[in-house]
Amino acid sequence: MSIQDMLFQNKIKNIKYFSEIDLMEKIQKMNFTKQMKIISKPFNTGSFIVIIFALFIYDVIDLSDVKLLLYGCIIGTILKFIFRRKRPYFADERIKNYTGKDHIDVFEHYSFPSGHTFAATFFSLMMLHKYPHEFMFNIVGVLVGFSRIFLGVHYPTDIIGGILFAFITFQILI
């Protein structure tokens, strides 16, 4: 065995693998439960419908925007049923569910991609398309995604998937 091979094997032994659960466990040690619930709440199904209805009534968005959001969210839900990934608090007892929901309903059971993050990102993209100078929409998806990790209902890769699939879906549908 050459010296180069031995050095390469030694480097492989020293590589620490990324663990989503370890990262989540560290994130959950921060004391931000109330704030994370507030960030996440507008993208709960019921709250989101009320917000969309209010935006429609006050002419902030039109019927074509409502349809776009509906189609996007349907696609996001279909993706969950394709991937069927267990939520992290189901998979590892170190992760706590701080949402107060059991997620036993078939529409809430799976974690990939994050539906909240998908909806927040898709909504933000739609709003940025209509109102390109509104900076606040640039960070909504990331904030919601972080809140979902903190609350213990999504892995970091669920968030990345939610953001990516929202971008792809939005580009296909517009």
C-alpha positions as CSV (number, residue, x, y, z in Angstrom):
1,M,0.0,0.0,0.0
2,S,1.4,3.4,-1.0
3,I,1.8,6.3,1.4
4,Q,-0.8,8.2,-0.6
5,D,-3.3,5.3,-0.2
6,M,-2.7,5.2,3.6
7,L,-3.2,9.0,3.9
8,F,-6.4,8.7,1.9
9,Q,-7.7,5.9,4.1
10,N,-6.8,7.9,7.3
11,K,-8.7,10.9,6.0
12,I,-11.8,8.8,5.4
13,K,-11.6,7.5,9.0
14,N,-11.5,11.1,10.3
15,I,-14.5,12.3,8.3
16,K,-17.4,13.0,10.5
17,Y,-20.7,12.3,8.8
18,F,-23.5,14.9,8.8
19,S,-26.4,13.9,11.0
20,E,-29.6,15.7,10.5
21,I,-30.9,14.4,13.9
22,D,-27.8,15.7,15.7
23,L,-28.3,19.1,14.1
24,M,-32.0,19.1,15.0
25,E,-31.2,18.1,18.6
26,K,-28.8,21.1,18.8
27,I,-31.4,23.5,17.3
28,Q,-34.1,22.3,19.7
29,K,-31.9,23.3,22.7
30,M,-32.6,26.9,21.9
31,N,-35.6,28.3,23.7
32,F,-37.7,29.7,20.9
33,T,-40.8,27.5,20.8
34,K,-43.3,30.3,21.0
35,Q,-41.6,32.3,18.3
36,M,-41.2,29.3,16.0
37,K,-44.9,28.5,16.4
38,I,-45.8,32.1,15.4
39,I,-43.6,31.9,12.3
40,S,-45.1,28.6,11.3
41,K,-48.8,29.3,12.0
42,P,-49.7,31.3,8.9
43,F,-48.8,28.3,6.7
44,N,-51.0,25.9,8.6
45,T,-53.8,24.8,6.1
46,G,-56.6,26.7,7.9
47,S,-54.6,29.9,8.5
48,F,-53.3,29.9,4.9
49,I,-56.7,29.6,3.4
50,V,-57.9,32.5,5.5
51,I,-54.9,34.6,4.5
52,I,-55.4,33.8,0.8
53,F,-59.1,34.6,1.1
54,A,-58.4,38.0,2.8
55,L,-55.7,38.9,0.2
56,F,-58.2,38.0,-2.6
57,I,-61.0,40.0,-1.0
58,Y,-58.8,43.1,-0.6
59,D,-57.5,42.7,-4.2
60,V,-53.9,42.0,-3.3
61,I,-54.1,38.8,-5.4
62,D,-56.6,37.8,-8.1
63,L,-58.3,34.6,-9.0
64,S,-55.5,33.5,-11.2
65,D,-53.1,33.8,-8.2
66,V,-55.5,31.8,-6.1
67,K,-55.6,29.0,-8.7
68,L,-51.8,29.1,-9.0
69,L,-51.4,28.7,-5.3
70,L,-54.0,25.9,-5.3
71,Y,-52.2,24.0,-8.1
72,G,-48.9,24.5,-6.4
73,C,-50.1,23.2,-3.0
74,I,-51.7,20.2,-4.7
75,I,-48.4,19.3,-6.3
76,G,-46.6,19.8,-3.0
77,T,-49.1,17.4,-1.3
78,I,-48.7,14.8,-4.1
79,L,-44.9,14.9,-3.6
80,K,-45.3,14.0,0.1
81,F,-47.2,10.8,-1.0
82,I,-44.5,10.0,-3.5
83,F,-41.7,10.2,-1.0
84,R,-43.5,9.1,2.2
85,R,-40.7,10.0,4.6
86,K,-41.4,9.7,8.3
87,R,-41.4,12.8,10.5
88,P,-38.2,13.1,12.6
89,Y,-40.0,12.8,15.9
90,F,-41.5,9.5,14.7
91,A,-38.0,8.3,13.7
92,D,-35.9,9.3,16.7
93,E,-36.9,9.8,20.3
94,R,-34.3,12.5,20.8
95,I,-36.4,14.9,18.6
96,K,-39.4,16.5,20.3
97,N,-42.6,17.6,18.5
98,Y,-43.3,21.1,19.7
99,T,-46.2,21.8,17.4
100,G,-48.8,20.3,19.7
101,K,-50.2,18.2,16.8
102,D,-49.9,14.4,16.5
103,H,-49.7,14.4,12.6
104,I,-51.6,11.1,12.5
105,D,-53.9,12.3,9.7
106,V,-52.7,10.8,6.4
107,F,-52.3,14.3,4.9
108,E,-50.0,15.3,7.8
109,H,-48.1,12.1,8.3
110,Y,-45.1,12.5,6.0
111,S,-42.3,15.0,6.1
112,F,-40.7,15.3,2.7
113,P,-40.9,17.8,1.2
114,S,-42.0,20.3,3.9
115,G,-45.5,21.4,3.0
116,H,-45.2,24.6,5.1
117,T,-41.9,25.5,3.5
118,F,-43.2,24.6,0.0
119,A,-46.3,26.8,0.5
120,A,-44.3,29.7,2.1
121,T,-41.8,29.6,-0.7
122,F,-44.4,29.2,-3.5
123,F,-46.5,32.0,-2.0
124,S,-43.4,34.2,-1.7
125,L,-42.4,33.6,-5.3
126,M,-45.9,34.4,-6.5
127,M,-45.9,37.7,-4.4
128,L,-42.4,38.6,-5.7
129,H,-43.6,38.0,-9.2
130,K,-46.4,40.5,-8.6
131,Y,-44.6,42.9,-6.3
132,P,-40.9,42.5,-7.2
133,H,-39.7,45.3,-4.8
134,E,-41.1,43.7,-1.6
135,F,-37.9,42.4,0.0
136,M,-39.7,40.6,2.9
137,F,-40.9,37.9,0.6
138,N,-37.2,36.8,0.0
139,I,-36.9,35.4,3.5
140,V,-40.3,33.9,4.3
141,G,-39.6,30.4,3.1
142,V,-36.3,30.2,5.0
143,L,-37.8,31.5,8.2
144,V,-40.7,29.1,8.0
145,G,-38.3,26.2,7.1
146,F,-36.2,26.9,10.2
147,S,-39.2,27.0,12.4
148,R,-40.3,23.6,11.1
149,I,-36.9,22.1,11.9
150,F,-37.0,23.7,15.4
151,L,-40.5,22.4,16.0
152,G,-39.2,18.9,15.3
153,V,-41.5,18.1,12.4
154,H,-39.0,18.3,9.5
155,Y,-35.5,17.3,8.7
156,P,-33.2,20.0,7.2
157,T,-33.4,18.1,3.9
158,D,-37.2,18.3,4.0
159,I,-36.8,22.1,4.1
160,I,-34.3,22.2,1.2
161,G,-36.7,19.9,-0.8
162,G,-39.6,22.1,0.0
163,I,-37.8,25.2,-1.3
164,L,-36.4,23.5,-4.4
165,F,-39.7,21.8,-5.3
166,A,-41.5,25.2,-4.8
167,F,-39.1,26.9,-7.2
168,I,-39.4,24.2,-9.8
169,T,-43.2,24.0,-9.5
170,F,-43.5,27.8,-9.7
171,Q,-41.4,27.9,-12.8
172,I,-43.4,25.2,-14.5
173,L,-46.8,26.7,-13.6
174,I,-46.2,30.4,-14.4
